[in-house]
Amino acid sequence: MREKYRLKTIDLYIIRKFIGTYIFAIVLIVGIAVIFDLSEKLDDFMEKKPPLSAIVFDYYLNFIPYFANLFSSLFTFIAVIFFTSKMAYDTEIIAILSSGVSFKRLLYPYFVSASLIAILSFFLTSFVIPPANRVRLDFENTYVRKPYRNSEQNIHKQVRPGVFVYMKSYNSFNQTGYNFSIEHFVDNRLESKLISDYARWDSTKNKWIAENYYIRNYNSDGQQIIKGIRIDTTIYITPKDFTQRTDVVETMNLFRLNEFIDQQRLQGADNVDVFLIEKYGRLAFPFSTFILTLIGVSLSSRKVRGGIGLHIGTGLGISFTYILFMRFTTMFAVGGLLTPGIAVWIPNIIFSIVAIGLYRMAPK
């Protein structure tokens, strides 16, 4: 068995073809994407005049790996379709199968290549690209996007077990929360409640200053009320928690993302599903590399009328259907109709069935 799956000359030939075409596809499509992105943002660059070094090194140097990894599965599929179709029309596939190599054994170098790409994609997505995204998004927030405005009303957050904060509204420009209150519970019993007209963030003290407040303490003897003009409070949240866009999760490695999701659950955030989609997607999307590889080989390993162009057209149709279906199911998760884990994995499950069907129909 070990001898059977030892890499041979033909395996190395297919791996070189696979990886080489994959890299070529990435370079070609990323180059086109950079040109389109530059033309789209040129007006912003002309207006806000960022330094050329920031455009090149802070933005595009970090944009390229982000974009390349985002569509890594698509690039894999295109690479498989392209070079396998060429091998089929040069009768190389027929020669390999006629020499006694089974179609199952033929898939071995394909899946070795797909494994390398999938592992690299997972590692990049989970640990390497997030720091790069932080630099890229900082550049976009400074030179491209409009300043973020918090439009939430009636904000409720559990900042610690048993500690709840409420603000009717929050102004991100003067870092002030209006109709501010803090509630402390012990064993589901309200122990104290602070109410104030507003609370503003003091950056020198790193604390919230509650103005025109009163505190109601509850004990066995009744209630104790304390009033005042100004008091420092520590509530374990900062203005940054109110000005984060949802794409902030793209700047977090896998461990930090898990911590962030736990924190958002504790605070009662209503968009946790968006963050869970990002978490589950970091495993599901690299796994799709294997599925699309199997579909690509099964489709393009036989000659059909229409030549390589028909293979590439069919392959692109399937790959874009996969991407569209993936976006479609994640919308159901955001809307609460599906759990994030199921929504992210449904496209892989369905296209796995398609891949198995095409594999059974492939020339043996």
KOLZA-228287 format. One record per residue (C-alpha): residue in one letter; z, y, x. Coordinates in steps of 0.5 Angstrom, whole numbers, plus 500, padded with zeros to 3 digits. Last residue first. Example, Ala and Ser with C-alpha at 12.3 -4.5 7.8 and 13.67 -1.06 7.14 Angstrom:
S514498527
A516491525
END
This chain:
K469510476
P465515473
A470520469
M471518461
R478516462
Y480522467
L477527461
G482524456
I488524461
A486531463
V486533455
I493530454
S495534460
F492540457
I497539451
I503538455
N501544460
P500548455
I506546451
W511548457
V512555457
A513555450
I518549450
G522552455
P522559452
T524556445
L519557440
L519562434
G523567437
G518573437
V518572445
A517565444
F511565440
M508571445
T509565450
T505561446
F499565446
R500567453
M499560455
F494559450
L490564453
I491562460
Y489555458
T483557455
F481561461
S481555465
I477551460
G471556459
L471557467
G471549468
T465549463
G461555466
I462552473
H460545471
L454548467
G452552473
I453546478
G447543474
G444544467
R443537466
V449532468
K451529475
R458526475
S464528479
S465535476
L469534469
S474529472
V475533478
G476539475
I481536469
L485533475
T485539479
L487543472
I493538471
F495538478
T495546479
S499546472
F505544476
P505551479
F505555473
A511550470
L516551475
R516559476
G514559468
Y521557467
K524563470
E519568467
I520565460
L527565461
F527573462
V523574456
D527570452
V533574454
N531580450
D536581445
A542583451
G548580448
Q552583455
L554576457
R547573456
Q544579460
Q549577466
D547569465
I540571466
F541576472
E545570475
N539566474
L534571477
R538572483
F538565484
L530564483
N529571487
M529577483
T523583484
E519580478
V525580474
V525588474
D519587469
T523588463
R524595465
Q531597468
T533604466
F540602462
D543597467
K541602472
P546607469
T552603471
I555597468
Y562594470
I566598465
T571602469
T573609466
D576615468
I579620463
R577627460
I580631454
G586627452
K589623446
I593616446
I595612440
Q600607440
Q599602434
G604597431
D611594434
S607587436
N602591439
Y595595438
N593600443
R589606440
I586610445
Y583617444
Y577621447
N575628448
E570626454
A570619457
I568620465
W564613467
K565611474
N562611481
K566616483
T561621486
S556618481
D560621475
W556617469
R557621463
A561618456
Y561622450
D565623443
S570618445
I573612443
L578607446
K580601443
S586596445
E588589444
L583587439
R585579438
N579574439
D584571444
V585577448
F580583446
H579590449
E574595446
I570600449
S567606445
F562612446
N559616441
Y554618446
G552615452
T550620458
Q546619464
N543626464
F536624464
S537617462
N540619455
Y544613451
S545612444
K550610439
M554607445
Y558601444
V562597450
F565590449
V570587453
G573580451
P569576457
R566582461
V560587460
Q559585453
K554590451
H552594444
I547599444
N547603437
Q540606439
E535604445
S530609447
N531609454
R526613458
Y522610464
P519616468
K511615467
R508610471
V503611477
Y506615483
T514613483
N514607478
E508604481
F511605489
D518602486
L514596483
R510595489
V516595494
R520590489
N514586488
A514584495
P522582495
P520578489
I514575492
V517571498
F523567494
S521564487
T514566487
L512564494
F516558494
F513555487
S506557490
L507554496
I509547493
A503548488
I498549493
L500543498
S501539492
A494540490
S491539497
V495532497
F492531489
Y485532491
P486528497
Y488522493
L483523487
L478518490
R483513490
K483513483
F476513483
S476507487
V473507494
G468501494
S463504498
S459505492
L464510490
I464514496
A456514496
I456516488
I461522490
E456524496
T450524491
D448531494
Y449533486
A456530486
M458533492
K456540490
S460539483
T466537487
F465544491
F465548485
I469545480
V475544485
A475551488
I474554481
F480550478
T485552484
F483559483
L485558476
S492555478
S493561483
F492566478
L499570479
N499567486
A493571488
F495577484
Y502578487
P500576494
I495582494
F499587490
N504587496
L499589501
Y496594496
Y502598494
D507599500
F502598506
V496601503
I498606498
A504608502
S500608509
L495613505
P501617503
P502618495
K498624493
K501625486
E494627482
M489624487
F493617487
D494618479
D486619478
L485613483
K489608479
E483605475
S478605481
L483602486
D485597481
F478595480
I476595488
V483591489
A481586483
I474585487
G477583493
V482579490
I476575487
L473574493
V479572498
I482568493
A475564492
F474563499
I482561500
Y480555495
T474553498
G477552504
I483548501
F478544497
K473543502
R478541508
I482537503
I475533502
Y473532509
L481530511
D480525505
I473522508
T476521515
K482518512
L489520510
R493513509
Y494512502
K491504503
E495503509
R502505506
M500500500
END
